[in-house]
């Protein structure tokens, strides 16, 4: 990544300077995007990031009252996302008050577009604006935005349990209309931040509730997800990236596939 550098320096010093801060100025979501760019630049690894990408268009719907289509409605505002973000505070509030009661709506609301008034019947906010999915992700990365590193341990606990408690439909993270055949994903890994240092908790590839802690080249067995919650709370370790996937182990071939309800792999 350091070799990529910044456009204005040409020698990698820009990224190196950020890496040298030990994480104080480094956004792990940006690092993930840089890693994806590196992978996409090589024919051998270009396909590795396709599973994470979401593509679609922002469209203004017809008036729900008179069915009029506004003249300024544009259906070609392209969207190409790698990792969707939401404030940690929104996730904590949802966890505490169960409103909304799912991760998908929290992230969708964080990127919601205001509904438009109808030019014909003049009904206020009658034309909803939503994302029309052209390609949904097969594996999902969600970014969590923290505004301080000294978060309340109880808030960290609430957030961790909320993002793991049930499967999510990847398409509904981006669009309220979703897809007819849902792509159900479960929490697979969490990248956490503490003391200017990023580490990760990763779930067992067979889908069992067994997690390991990864710190550079060190890997330590942690136990079930409640053990992960305890470590995050006691740190506190702040979740910054959430990875969701639907991994199915093939015991005979030792391979893993992503499976969606539409039959695709």
Secondary structure, DSSP 4 states (H G I P E B T S, - for coil): -TTT--TTTSSSHHHHHHHHTTTTT--HHHHHHHHHHHHHTSTTTGGGGGGG-EEEEEEEPPPTTT-PPPTT--S-EEEEES-EEEEHHHHHHHHHH-SS-SHHHHHHHHTPPPPBPPTTT--TT-B-EEEEEEE--SSEEEEEE-S-SS--HHHHHHHHHHHHSS-EEGGGGT-TT--SS--EEEEEEEEEEETTEEEEEEE-TTS-S-EEEEETTEEEEEESHHHHHHHHHHHTPEEEEEEEE-EEEETTTTEEEE--TTS--
